[in-house]
Amino acid sequence: METFLAQLRSETAKNQLRLVKEFAEKGELGLEALMQWYLERGSAKPTPVDGTLHQCLVAANTPKTQEFVQTHLANGVVELRSQANIDYTPLVTLLAEQKYEEGDRLTLAKLCELAGDAAMKRGWLYFTEVEQFPIEDLQTLDQLWHIYSEGKFGYSIQRDLWLSSGKNWEKLWPLIGWKQGNNWTRYPKEFIWDLSAPKGHLPLSNQLRGVRVISSLLTHPAWQS
């Protein structure tokens, strides 16, 4: 196990991500090394490596990994800050299980919860509601998607791609897989609910209502702080 730990400690983040997945497939010894390494990391700022490690332990589903997850990862690896006192642990559970479609639906529900009773009843958002979202909550949701997707998903990723496209929505849609040619990707069957999806594919916003909601999300002050 010490050999495994030495490898994890010395590698770059990219290689650590690969090693975490490799060690998870090596059986009990590999899983033990991952659990020990997680404890060693302590209060270090979470990265996609930590999210992948959590996912691997959940997927292993052995008595030891179950106990470890319940003891050390009950709330995941991201600090669940919420100015609105919203509980994001159900989203952690879904993303740790790599249930991205269910996680996407729950994310919209949490955004509606942030917006208030009217949004919860209608099930979608006005852009003016998005503008009032607390910075902490949007950052928490973004970090959850980022950490539990090997760094592929999240609003900040979508924002980076939008900015690199010159803020051109028509260039962004095909880049993130929301449009093919002149055709919008159909929900839910044509979207990709795993890590084979294009970068920035998730979480979704209802682009069929226009760009104002996603524009409010990607220009929110949360990404300036």
C-alpha positions as CSV (number, residue, x, y, z in Angstrom):
1,M,0.0,0.0,0.0
2,E,2.9,2.4,0.7
3,T,3.9,2.1,-3.0
4,F,0.4,3.2,-4.0
5,L,0.5,6.1,-1.6
6,A,3.9,7.2,-2.8
7,Q,2.6,7.3,-6.3
8,L,-0.5,9.3,-5.4
9,R,1.6,11.8,-3.4
10,S,4.1,12.5,-6.1
11,E,2.0,12.8,-9.2
12,T,0.4,15.7,-11.0
13,A,-3.3,16.3,-10.6
14,K,-4.0,14.8,-14.0
15,N,-2.1,11.7,-13.2
16,Q,-3.6,11.5,-9.8
17,L,-7.0,11.4,-11.4
18,R,-5.9,8.5,-13.6
19,L,-4.3,6.6,-10.6
20,V,-7.4,7.0,-8.4
21,K,-9.5,5.2,-11.1
22,E,-6.8,2.6,-11.6
23,F,-6.4,1.9,-7.8
24,A,-10.1,1.6,-7.4
25,E,-10.0,-1.4,-9.7
26,K,-7.2,-3.1,-7.8
27,G,-9.4,-4.4,-5.1
28,E,-9.1,-4.1,-1.3
29,L,-5.5,-2.9,-1.2
30,G,-6.1,-0.1,-3.8
31,L,-9.3,1.0,-2.0
32,E,-7.4,1.1,1.3
33,A,-4.8,3.3,-0.3
34,L,-7.4,5.7,-1.6
35,M,-9.1,6.0,1.8
36,Q,-5.7,6.5,3.6
37,W,-4.7,9.2,1.0
38,Y,-8.0,11.0,1.4
39,L,-7.4,11.2,5.1
40,E,-3.9,12.5,4.6
41,R,-5.1,15.3,2.4
42,G,-7.1,16.7,5.3
43,S,-8.4,20.2,4.8
44,A,-6.8,20.7,1.4
45,K,-8.9,22.6,-1.1
46,P,-11.0,20.0,-2.9
47,T,-10.2,19.2,-6.6
48,P,-11.8,16.9,-9.2
49,V,-9.4,14.3,-7.9
50,D,-11.3,14.3,-4.6
51,G,-14.7,14.1,-6.3
52,T,-13.5,11.1,-8.4
53,L,-12.1,9.4,-5.4
54,H,-15.5,9.8,-3.6
55,Q,-17.3,8.4,-6.7
56,C,-14.9,5.4,-6.9
57,L,-15.5,4.6,-3.2
58,V,-19.3,4.8,-3.7
59,A,-19.1,2.6,-6.8
60,A,-16.9,0.0,-5.0
61,N,-19.8,-0.5,-2.5
62,T,-17.8,-2.8,-0.1
63,P,-18.5,-2.8,3.7
64,K,-15.3,-0.8,4.3
65,T,-15.9,1.8,1.6
66,Q,-19.6,2.2,2.7
67,E,-18.5,2.8,6.3
68,F,-15.7,5.2,5.2
69,V,-18.2,7.2,3.0
70,Q,-20.7,7.4,5.8
71,T,-18.1,8.5,8.3
72,H,-15.9,10.9,6.3
73,L,-17.9,11.8,3.1
74,A,-21.5,12.0,4.3
75,N,-21.6,15.6,3.0
76,G,-19.1,15.1,0.1
77,V,-15.8,16.9,-0.4
78,V,-17.2,20.4,-1.1
79,E,-18.1,22.8,1.7
80,L,-21.9,23.2,1.2
81,R,-22.2,26.9,1.8
82,S,-25.6,28.4,1.4
83,Q,-26.7,32.0,2.3
84,A,-30.3,30.8,1.8
85,N,-29.9,27.8,4.1
86,I,-30.6,25.3,1.3
87,D,-29.5,21.7,1.8
88,Y,-27.4,20.5,-1.1
89,T,-26.5,17.1,0.3
90,P,-29.1,15.3,-1.9
91,L,-27.2,16.7,-4.9
92,V,-23.9,15.5,-3.5
93,T,-25.4,12.0,-3.3
94,L,-26.5,12.0,-6.9
95,L,-23.3,13.4,-8.3
96,A,-21.2,11.0,-6.2
97,E,-23.3,8.1,-7.7
98,Q,-22.7,9.7,-11.2
99,K,-26.4,10.1,-11.7
100,Y,-26.0,13.2,-13.8
101,E,-29.5,13.3,-15.3
102,E,-31.1,13.2,-11.8
103,G,-28.5,15.6,-10.5
104,D,-29.4,18.1,-13.3
105,R,-33.1,18.0,-12.5
106,L,-32.3,18.5,-8.8
107,T,-30.1,21.4,-9.6
108,L,-33.0,23.1,-11.4
109,A,-35.2,22.4,-8.4
110,K,-32.6,23.9,-6.1
111,L,-32.3,27.0,-8.3
112,C,-36.1,27.4,-8.2
113,E,-36.0,27.0,-4.4
114,L,-33.5,29.8,-4.3
115,A,-35.8,31.9,-6.4
116,G,-38.8,31.4,-4.1
117,D,-42.3,29.9,-4.0
118,A,-43.5,31.2,-7.4
119,A,-40.5,29.7,-9.2
120,M,-40.9,26.4,-7.4
121,K,-44.6,26.2,-8.5
122,R,-43.8,27.0,-12.2
123,G,-40.6,24.8,-12.3
124,W,-38.5,27.3,-14.2
125,L,-36.7,30.6,-13.7
126,Y,-37.0,34.3,-14.8
127,F,-33.7,35.9,-15.5
128,T,-34.5,38.6,-13.0
129,E,-34.7,35.9,-10.3
130,V,-31.3,34.6,-11.3
131,E,-29.8,38.1,-10.8
132,Q,-30.8,38.0,-7.2
133,F,-29.2,34.6,-6.4
134,P,-26.8,34.6,-3.4
135,I,-23.2,34.4,-4.6
136,E,-22.4,31.6,-2.1
137,D,-25.2,29.3,-3.4
138,L,-24.2,29.6,-7.0
139,Q,-20.6,29.0,-6.2
140,T,-21.5,25.9,-4.2
141,L,-23.6,24.5,-7.1
142,D,-20.9,25.2,-9.6
143,Q,-18.2,23.7,-7.5
144,L,-20.2,20.5,-6.9
145,W,-20.6,20.0,-10.7
146,H,-17.0,20.8,-11.3
147,I,-15.6,18.6,-8.6
148,Y,-17.8,15.6,-9.4
149,S,-17.2,15.7,-13.2
150,E,-13.4,15.5,-13.5
151,G,-13.5,19.3,-14.1
152,K,-15.8,19.0,-17.2
153,F,-19.1,20.5,-16.0
154,G,-20.3,23.6,-14.2
155,Y,-21.5,27.1,-14.8
156,S,-17.9,28.5,-14.6
157,I,-16.8,26.1,-17.3
158,Q,-19.7,27.2,-19.5
159,R,-18.8,30.8,-18.8
160,D,-15.2,30.2,-19.9
161,L,-16.3,28.6,-23.1
162,W,-18.8,31.5,-23.7
163,L,-16.1,34.0,-23.2
164,S,-13.6,32.1,-25.4
165,S,-16.4,32.1,-28.1
166,G,-16.5,35.9,-28.0
167,K,-19.8,35.8,-26.1
168,N,-21.4,34.4,-29.2
169,W,-24.3,32.1,-28.2
170,E,-24.5,30.5,-31.6
171,K,-20.9,29.4,-31.3
172,L,-21.4,28.2,-27.7
173,W,-24.4,25.9,-28.3
174,P,-22.7,23.3,-30.6
175,L,-19.5,23.6,-28.5
176,I,-21.3,22.3,-25.4
177,G,-23.6,19.9,-27.4
178,W,-26.8,21.8,-27.0
179,K,-27.4,22.3,-30.7
180,Q,-26.4,20.3,-33.8
181,G,-26.6,22.3,-37.0
182,N,-30.0,24.1,-36.9
183,N,-31.5,21.6,-34.5
184,W,-31.6,22.0,-30.7
185,T,-30.6,18.9,-28.8
186,R,-33.8,17.3,-27.6
187,Y,-34.4,16.8,-23.8
188,P,-33.8,14.4,-22.3
189,K,-32.9,11.6,-24.7
190,E,-30.4,13.4,-26.9
191,F,-28.4,14.9,-24.0
192,I,-25.4,12.9,-22.7
193,W,-25.7,12.1,-19.1
194,D,-22.1,10.9,-18.4
195,L,-18.5,12.1,-18.7
196,S,-18.3,11.3,-22.4
197,A,-20.3,14.5,-22.9
198,P,-18.6,17.6,-24.3
199,K,-17.0,20.0,-21.9
200,G,-19.6,22.3,-20.4
201,H,-22.5,20.1,-21.4
202,L,-24.0,20.2,-17.9
203,P,-25.8,21.5,-16.0
204,L,-28.6,22.5,-18.4
205,S,-30.5,25.8,-18.7
206,N,-33.7,26.1,-20.8
207,Q,-32.2,27.8,-23.8
208,L,-35.6,27.4,-25.6
209,R,-36.8,30.3,-23.5
210,G,-34.1,32.4,-24.9
211,V,-30.7,33.3,-23.6
212,R,-31.6,35.7,-20.8
213,V,-31.6,33.0,-18.0
214,I,-28.2,31.5,-19.0
215,S,-26.8,35.0,-19.7
216,S,-27.8,36.0,-16.1
217,L,-26.2,32.8,-14.8
218,L,-22.9,33.4,-16.7
219,T,-22.7,37.1,-15.9
220,H,-23.6,36.7,-12.2
221,P,-21.2,38.3,-9.7
222,A,-20.5,34.8,-8.3
223,W,-17.8,34.4,-11.0
224,Q,-16.1,37.7,-10.1
225,S,-15.3,36.7,-6.5
